[in-house]
Amino acid sequence: MGWLGKIVGGTIGFALGGPLGAIAGAAFGHAFDNSENRYLADDGMRLGQAERLSNTEEAQMTFFVAAFSMLAKLVKADGRIAREEVASIEQFMVYDLHLDAQSRVVAMNIFHTALESRGSFEDFATQFYTQFQMQPQLLEVMVDILLRVSIADGALTATEEKLILKAVQAFHFSDARYQTLKSKYVRSIDKHYATLGTDATASNEEIKKQYRKLVHEYHPDKIASKGLPEEFTRFAETKFREIQEAYDTIKKERHLK
């Protein structure tokens, strides 16, 4: 994660504004002063002129900061933070995102900063949508992350889902689209059909068409070109494999060629 090393090393500045910028500034121990293009430390001392992150690097940082900020508000939704919930975040970092030790420390710093911040889940979701509204795959990946972590303790509570639905609304998802994502975890419809974004009533041709569409949208090369941090790219690659496995299963059930 190249951008992370630059920021942690204090060799570069960033211009991420809004509620996520506030989280990033607090979590990294410094902020970027747009008016003078200077890097500032916690104590206000000027560290001199700083190179800026590229647009791609800032997009990667936005995704990273938003993910752990939204997860922080999600686990705090019921008024308490269970040990199991924090453990699920840590497992997500290790087993789903494959973050290295430095990245995990930074992610948890963002997480704990967001827990105590004034920014709301809706604020973070809205800024995330503003950044990635032209990249629907990334919006879907974020909702998938929220659902996956929320059910890690065995249940999706009403309070958790209420917050996730705020992201769904901010991302302009239809209810049908959300229910399809949700059904991967709570099994409201067949899991394999849900993964393809359809149901058992779909025709063979509709199944094939939807499969080809998803393969195009979630192909690893396609996702990589969107500028996701490499750890989140691996998470998207897992989704691509799920699409392949779902289609293979349905093919066998329907005897498709």
C-alpha positions as CSV (number, residue, x, y, z in Angstrom):
1,M,0.0,0.0,0.0
2,G,2.3,2.7,-1.3
3,W,0.3,5.7,-0.2
4,L,0.2,4.5,3.4
5,G,4.0,4.4,3.6
6,K,4.3,7.9,2.3
7,I,1.9,9.3,4.8
8,V,3.2,7.3,7.8
9,G,6.7,8.4,6.9
10,G,5.6,12.0,6.8
11,T,7.0,12.6,3.3
12,I,3.8,13.5,1.6
13,G,0.6,15.5,2.1
14,F,-3.0,14.8,1.2
15,A,-6.0,17.0,0.4
16,L,-8.8,14.7,1.5
17,G,-11.5,17.0,3.0
18,G,-14.8,16.4,4.6
19,P,-15.5,14.1,7.5
20,L,-13.2,11.4,6.2
21,G,-10.4,14.0,5.9
22,A,-10.9,14.8,9.6
23,I,-10.6,11.2,10.5
24,A,-7.5,10.8,8.3
25,G,-5.9,13.9,9.8
26,A,-6.5,12.7,13.3
27,A,-5.5,9.1,12.7
28,F,-2.3,9.9,10.9
29,G,-1.3,12.6,13.4
30,H,-1.2,15.4,10.8
31,A,-3.3,17.2,8.3
32,F,-2.8,18.9,5.0
33,D,-3.2,22.6,4.8
34,N,-4.6,23.4,1.4
35,S,-4.2,27.1,1.6
36,E,-0.4,27.0,1.9
37,N,0.3,23.5,0.6
38,R,2.1,22.5,3.7
39,Y,2.1,19.5,6.0
40,L,1.2,20.1,9.6
41,A,2.0,18.0,12.7
42,D,-0.2,17.6,15.8
43,D,1.6,20.4,17.6
44,G,1.1,22.8,14.6
45,M,4.8,22.8,13.7
46,R,5.3,23.2,10.0
47,L,7.1,20.3,8.4
48,G,7.8,22.2,5.2
49,Q,6.6,21.7,1.6
50,A,5.2,18.3,1.0
51,E,4.6,16.4,-2.2
52,R,0.9,15.6,-2.8
53,L,-0.6,12.1,-3.2
54,S,-1.7,11.4,-6.7
55,N,-5.4,11.3,-7.5
56,T,-5.3,7.5,-7.6
57,E,-3.5,7.3,-4.2
58,E,-6.1,9.7,-2.7
59,A,-8.9,7.6,-4.0
60,Q,-7.2,4.5,-2.4
61,M,-6.9,6.4,0.9
62,T,-10.5,7.5,0.7
63,F,-11.6,3.8,0.3
64,F,-9.4,2.6,3.1
65,V,-10.4,5.4,5.6
66,A,-14.1,5.2,4.7
67,A,-14.2,1.4,5.1
68,F,-12.8,1.4,8.7
69,S,-14.7,4.6,9.7
70,M,-18.0,3.1,8.5
71,L,-17.3,-0.2,10.3
72,A,-16.5,1.7,13.5
73,K,-19.9,3.4,13.4
74,L,-21.5,0.1,12.5
75,V,-20.2,-1.8,15.5
76,K,-21.1,1.1,17.8
77,A,-24.7,1.2,16.5
78,D,-26.2,-0.7,19.4
79,G,-24.6,1.5,22.0
80,R,-21.8,-1.0,23.0
81,I,-18.8,-2.5,21.3
82,A,-18.6,-6.2,21.8
83,R,-15.3,-8.0,22.0
84,E,-16.5,-10.3,19.3
85,E,-17.2,-7.4,17.0
86,V,-13.7,-6.0,17.3
87,A,-12.4,-9.5,16.8
88,S,-14.4,-9.7,13.6
89,I,-12.8,-6.5,12.3
90,E,-9.4,-7.8,13.1
91,Q,-10.2,-11.1,11.3
92,F,-11.5,-9.2,8.3
93,M,-8.2,-7.3,8.1
94,V,-6.1,-10.5,8.3
95,Y,-8.1,-13.1,6.4
96,D,-10.1,-11.0,3.9
97,L,-7.9,-8.1,3.2
98,H,-4.5,-9.7,4.1
99,L,-3.2,-6.5,5.6
100,D,0.3,-6.4,6.8
101,A,1.2,-5.5,10.4
102,Q,1.7,-1.8,9.6
103,S,-1.5,-1.5,7.7
104,R,-3.4,-3.3,10.5
105,V,-2.1,-0.8,13.0
106,V,-3.2,2.1,10.8
107,A,-6.6,0.6,10.1
108,M,-7.3,0.1,13.8
109,N,-6.2,3.7,14.5
110,I,-8.7,4.9,11.9
111,F,-11.3,2.6,13.5
112,H,-10.8,3.9,17.0
113,T,-10.6,7.5,15.8
114,A,-13.9,7.2,14.0
115,L,-15.5,5.6,17.0
116,E,-15.0,8.9,19.0
117,S,-15.5,11.3,16.1
118,R,-18.5,13.6,15.6
119,G,-18.8,12.4,12.0
120,S,-21.8,10.2,11.4
121,F,-22.1,6.9,9.4
122,E,-24.2,8.9,6.9
123,D,-21.5,11.5,6.5
124,F,-18.9,8.9,5.7
125,A,-21.3,7.1,3.3
126,T,-22.2,10.3,1.5
127,Q,-18.5,11.3,1.0
128,F,-17.7,7.7,-0.2
129,Y,-20.5,7.9,-2.7
130,T,-19.3,11.3,-4.0
131,Q,-15.8,9.8,-4.6
132,F,-17.0,6.6,-6.2
133,Q,-20.4,7.2,-7.7
134,M,-19.1,6.5,-11.2
135,Q,-17.7,3.1,-10.0
136,P,-20.7,1.0,-8.9
137,Q,-18.6,-2.1,-8.3
138,L,-16.8,-0.2,-5.5
139,L,-20.1,0.8,-3.9
140,E,-21.2,-2.8,-4.0
141,V,-17.9,-4.0,-2.5
142,M,-18.4,-1.5,0.4
143,V,-22.0,-2.8,1.1
144,D,-20.6,-6.3,0.9
145,I,-17.9,-5.5,3.5
146,L,-20.5,-4.0,5.9
147,L,-22.8,-7.0,5.6
148,R,-19.9,-9.5,5.9
149,V,-18.6,-7.9,9.1
150,S,-22.0,-7.3,10.6
151,I,-23.0,-11.0,10.5
152,A,-19.6,-12.2,11.8
153,D,-21.1,-12.7,15.2
154,G,-23.9,-14.9,13.8
155,A,-26.6,-12.3,13.3
156,L,-27.5,-9.1,11.4
157,T,-29.3,-7.0,14.1
158,A,-32.0,-4.5,13.3
159,T,-29.8,-1.7,14.5
160,E,-26.9,-2.8,12.2
161,E,-29.2,-3.2,9.2
162,K,-30.7,0.3,9.8
163,L,-27.2,1.8,9.4
164,I,-26.4,-0.4,6.4
165,L,-29.6,0.8,4.8
166,K,-28.4,4.4,5.2
167,A,-25.4,3.5,3.0
168,V,-27.8,1.7,0.6
169,Q,-29.8,4.9,0.3
170,A,-26.7,7.1,0.0
171,F,-25.4,4.8,-2.8
172,H,-28.8,5.0,-4.6
173,F,-29.2,1.2,-4.5
174,S,-32.6,-0.3,-5.2
175,D,-34.1,-2.4,-2.6
176,A,-33.9,-5.4,-4.9
177,R,-30.2,-4.9,-5.3
178,Y,-29.6,-4.7,-1.6
179,Q,-31.8,-7.8,-0.9
180,T,-29.7,-9.7,-3.4
181,L,-26.5,-8.7,-1.6
182,K,-28.0,-9.4,1.8
183,S,-29.2,-12.9,0.7
184,K,-25.6,-14.0,0.3
185,Y,-25.4,-13.9,4.1
186,V,-28.9,-14.4,5.5
187,R,-30.2,-16.8,2.8
188,S,-33.5,-15.1,2.1
189,I,-33.2,-16.5,-1.4
190,D,-30.9,-19.2,-2.9
191,K,-27.3,-18.1,-2.2
192,H,-26.0,-19.0,-5.7
193,Y,-28.7,-17.1,-7.5
194,A,-28.2,-14.2,-5.1
195,T,-24.5,-14.0,-5.9
196,L,-25.4,-13.6,-9.6
197,G,-28.0,-11.0,-8.8
198,T,-31.0,-13.0,-9.9
199,D,-33.3,-15.8,-8.6
200,A,-34.5,-19.2,-9.5
201,T,-37.2,-17.9,-11.8
202,A,-34.7,-16.5,-14.2
203,S,-34.4,-18.2,-17.6
204,N,-31.2,-19.9,-18.7
205,E,-30.5,-17.0,-21.1
206,E,-31.0,-14.5,-18.3
207,I,-28.6,-16.4,-16.1
208,K,-26.0,-16.5,-18.8
209,K,-26.4,-12.8,-19.6
210,Q,-26.1,-11.8,-15.9
211,Y,-23.1,-14.0,-15.5
212,R,-21.3,-12.5,-18.5
213,K,-22.2,-9.0,-17.2
214,L,-20.7,-9.7,-13.7
215,V,-17.6,-11.4,-15.1
216,H,-17.0,-8.2,-17.1
217,E,-17.6,-5.9,-14.1
218,Y,-15.6,-7.9,-11.5
219,H,-12.8,-9.3,-13.6
220,P,-9.6,-8.7,-11.5
221,D,-8.0,-6.6,-14.3
222,K,-11.1,-4.4,-14.4
223,I,-11.2,-3.9,-10.6
224,A,-7.5,-3.3,-10.5
225,S,-7.9,-0.4,-13.0
226,K,-10.3,1.3,-10.6
227,G,-7.4,2.2,-8.2
228,L,-8.4,0.2,-5.2
229,P,-5.8,-0.5,-2.6
230,E,-4.3,-3.9,-3.4
231,E,-5.7,-5.4,-0.2
232,F,-9.3,-4.4,-1.2
233,T,-8.5,-5.7,-4.8
234,R,-7.9,-9.1,-3.2
235,F,-11.3,-8.8,-1.5
236,A,-12.9,-8.0,-4.9
237,E,-11.1,-11.0,-6.4
238,T,-12.8,-13.2,-3.8
239,K,-16.1,-11.8,-5.0
240,F,-15.1,-12.7,-8.6
241,R,-14.4,-16.3,-7.5
242,E,-17.8,-16.4,-5.8
243,I,-19.4,-15.4,-9.0
244,Q,-17.6,-18.2,-10.9
245,E,-18.5,-20.8,-8.2
246,A,-22.2,-19.7,-8.2
247,Y,-22.4,-20.0,-12.0
248,D,-20.7,-23.3,-12.0
249,T,-23.2,-24.6,-9.4
250,I,-26.2,-23.3,-11.3
251,K,-24.8,-24.7,-14.6
252,K,-24.7,-28.2,-13.1
253,E,-28.2,-27.9,-11.6
254,R,-29.7,-26.7,-14.9
255,H,-27.4,-28.8,-17.1
256,L,-26.3,-25.7,-19.0
257,K,-23.6,-25.8,-21.6
